[in-house]
Amino acid sequence: MSHPNDLNVYSMTGFGSAEAATAACKLTLQLKSVNSRYLDLSFKVPDELAQYESALRDAIFQRIKRGKIECKISWQNTSTAVDTTPTLNAPALLQALELQNQILAQSATAQPLSVQALLNWPNVMPSSSGAPSALAQVTALDIETLVQHALTEFLNSRAGEGAHLAHTINERLNAIKAIVDDLRIALPELLAHQEARLAERLLKAVDASKGDVALATSAIPVAELTERIRQEASLTAIRIDVAEELDRLDGHIANARKTLSNGGGIGKKLDFLMQEFNREANTLGSKSASLLQTQASMDLKLIIEQMREQVQNIE
């Protein structure tokens, strides 16, 4: 099996950033993501760069399949030709003052807005003064270079976390394999012990009023009693035999390892496999005829839940 660091497994949690110098400013693009069942994109970009959102979306779609991703672009002026001195938006300020005067005229308890509150009023103090001049010189090539560099760092971040997740899942698969192997070895002895207990109970139940095994067996021919015990033991063995469940668990382990080895967008497939693992663990518990088997079922459920938590974060 490949070493986890060689597996092409990606976490849905990641961060990447890149910077690019343009003619009049420095652009910074940040990508960060958390878990999501689907690919969910949101953008925080200056209005002057909104025309590039479609190109950004396409670039991200090509390299990422799942996750709730935020793409944020910020800029910093690097040209003395661009004046970024904050300036008041007089029309917006007048609109705020007029609205304030209307409220004061109708309420004796209302208080005038502070200077700080007026400055924070929408559009009164533009946060991107100089943006039209500086960002007008940004080109499509600048944006493409920026997003590709950010995506590379972002995917490297996801790959590092993905390698850790793959390693953790492989350890859990090893633990499940150990439990399955131990149960398989113990199964014949468990079935034989259960058959012996059943035979003893049947002998005593033939004539419970006398409470004597020798007297009880004398009432029924030995051949008939032996056949009845054999039939009941066979039926009980069928009900509690978990060899098929152990075989299916081995199959799920092999499938999970192969899926991890293949890499790529494997999160949903692994999530389905966790359901199948859990189904077999539940069946082991329901068929349990010994404390060993009950404990094995409980241990399997715990390990499977730990794996499921890790799988939720795989792309």
N, C-alpha and C positions, 0 to 999 in steps of 0.2 A: 504494500500500500504506500502511496506517496506520502512524503512528509507534509504535515499541515501547512508549512510555509510555502510549499510548492503548489498548493491548491488555489484555484481561481475562485475563491469564495469572498464575497463582499458583504460587509456590514451595511445596514441602512443608516447608521450614524456616522457622520463624517464632517470634515471641515477642510476647506481649501481657499486660498486667496492668491491673487496675482496683481501686479502693478504694471502700468504701461505709461510711458511718457509720450504725450502728443505735442502738437505744435504750441499749445498755450496752457496746458494743464497736465497734471498727473492723475491718472485714473486708477482706482482700486476696486477690484471686483472680489466679493466674498461669496462663497457657497457654503451653506451649512444645512444639515438635514437630521431628521429624527424618523422614527418608525412610521410607516403608513402601509395600508394594504395595497395601495395603488401609487402611481406617480402623481404627486400634487405639488405644482409649482406656484410660487408667489414671487413678485418682483418689487423691489424698492429701487427705483432709478430716477434720476432727475427728469423732469418733463421734457427737457431738450433732447434726451436720449431715448424717449419712449418709442421712437420709430424703429429701434433695434431690438425691441422685446421679442419680435417674431423670430429673428435670427438667433437670439439667445435661447429661446425655447427649443428651436430645432437642434441646436448644438447639444443641449442637455438631453433631449429625447434620444439622440443617437447613441449616447454613452451610459445613460442611467435608466433603469427600468422601474424601480420602486423607491418610495421614500417621500416624506414631506419636506420639500426643499425650498429654501429661501435664497434668492439671488439678489444681492445688494451691490449697487455701484455708487461710489462716492468720488468726489474730485477735489483737487487742490490746485489753485492758480499758480502757475510758474512763469507767467509773462507779465512784464511791467507795462505792457501795452493795454492790458485788461484791467479796468478799474473795478475792484471788488469792495470798495468802501460802502458799508451799509447805508442805504438811503430810505427815508420814509416813503411809503406809498400814500401820498396825500389823499386821493379819493377814498381809499379804504379807511384811513383815519377819520375823515369827515363822516363817513357812513357810521362808524362806531360811535362818534360823538353825538350824532343826530339821534341814534337809537337810545343812547344813554339819556339824552335830554327828554325824550318822550316818556321814558320810564320814571325819571325824577319828577316830571310834571304830574304823574298820576299816582305817585306813592310818596307819602310824607316820611316814611321810614327808610326809603332806599338811599344808598350812599353812592357818591360818584366813584367811578373806577380809578384805581391808582395808575400812575404812569406806567408801571411794570405791566399791569393788566392790559392797558391800551396797546403797549408794544407787542404783547402776546396775542392780540386780536388777529384773526386770520387775515393774512396778506398785508398787514400794516407794516411789518418789518420783514421783507422777503429774506428767506434763509439762503437764497442762492443768488445774491447780488453778483452781477458779472457773468452769470452762467450763460446767457444767450451768446455773449461774445466768445467766451472760452470754449464752450462745448460745441459751438458751430463748426469748429475746426476738427472735431473728432470724425474719423472716417470709419467705414464699415470694416476695413482691414484692422484698424485699432481694436475694435470690439471683438472681432474674430480671434485675433491673437490673444487678447486678454482672457476671453472665456476658455479657450483651449488650454492655456497655461493653468488657469484656476481649476479646470476639470481634471487635469493631470494630477495636481497636488491633492485634490479632493478624492480622487479614486485611489491614490496611494494611501491616503488616510483610511479609507474604507477597507482597502485590502489588508492593511496592518491589523485592524480590528477583526476583519473576517478570518484571518489566519488564527487569531486567538480563539475565536468562536469555534472554528473547525477543530482545533486541538481539544477544546473542552468537550465538544460533542463526541469526538473519537474516544476520549477517556470514558465518557458515560456509556458508549457502545461496548467498550471493553468490560465495564462493570456488569452490563446486562448479559453479555456472553458468559461471564464467569458464573452468574446465577443460573443461567440456562444449563450450562455444562454440569454444574453440581446437582441440579434437579434431575437431569437425565441419568446420571450415575445412581442417584438414590431412588429413582422411580421403581425399579423391579423390587427392591426391598420394601418400599412403601406399599406396593400392591400386594406382595406376599403377606405382609403384616396385617393389612386390612382384610385379606381373605381368611386368615387364621382367626381374627376377631369375629368375623361374620359367622364362620363355622361354629365357633363356640357359642355364640348367641342363639343360633338356630337349634343347636342341640338342647340348650336349656329351655328354649321356647316350645319344644314339642310337647312337653308335659310340665308346664310351669307349676301346677298344683302340687306335684310330688317333689319338685325341686331337686331331683336326683338324675344325673346324666345317664347313669346305667339303666335306671328304670325307664327313663324317657326313651332311650334308643331301643329298648326291647319291644316297644309298642309298634314300631315301624321296621319293616325289613331293611337290613343293612344296605342292600343295593339301592333301594328306593330312597333312603335317607341320603346316601352318598350322592345320588344323581340330583336330588333337590338342592343339596348344599352346593354342588358344582354349578347348577343353573343360577342360583342366587349370587354366588361368588362371581360368575361370569358377567351377570348384569351389573353388579356393583363395580366390577373392574372397568367395564365400558364407561360407566357414569363418571368415574374418577380418573380415568386414564387421560393424561395431559400430553402424551407424546406428540399428538398433532399440533397442539398449541406451541410446544417447544420447537417443533420443526418450523412453524410459521414465524416464530420469533427469530430463529436463525436466518430465515429468508428476509425478514425486515432489516436485520442487522446488515446483511450483505447488500441489500438495496440502498440503505442509508450510506454505507461506505462508498458505494459506486456513485451515488448522487453527489457526495462531497468531492469525490475524485474528478467528476465531470466539471464541477464548478458552474459559474454563470448564474443565471437567475433561478436559483434552486429553492428559495425560501418557501414558496407555496407547496412544492412537492414534499419537502421535509415536514412541513406542517401537517400534511395529509398522513405521512408515515407515523407521526406522533400519535395520531388518532388510532391507527392500526396497532401500534405498540400497546396503547392503553387498553384496547379491546381485548388483546390476548392476556394482559395482566389481570383484567377483571375476570376473565374466564378461569384463569388459574385459581383465583380466589374463590369463585363460586363452586369449583370442583374439588376444593381442598378437602383432603381426608387426613391431614396431619398438620401439626404445628409448624413443621418445616416448610410445607407448601404454602401455608397462610403467611408466614413471615417472608417467604420469597415473593409472593404477590405484593405485599406491602412495600418491600424494598424496590421492586420493579416500578411501582407507581411513583415512588419518590424520585427515582432516577429519571423516569420518563418526564415528570413534571419539570425537573431541572433542565432537561434537554429542550423541552417545549419553550421554556423561557428564553433560552439561547437562540432557538430557531426563529422566534418572533422578530429578532433583530437582523436576520439574514435577508439580503435582497432576493 
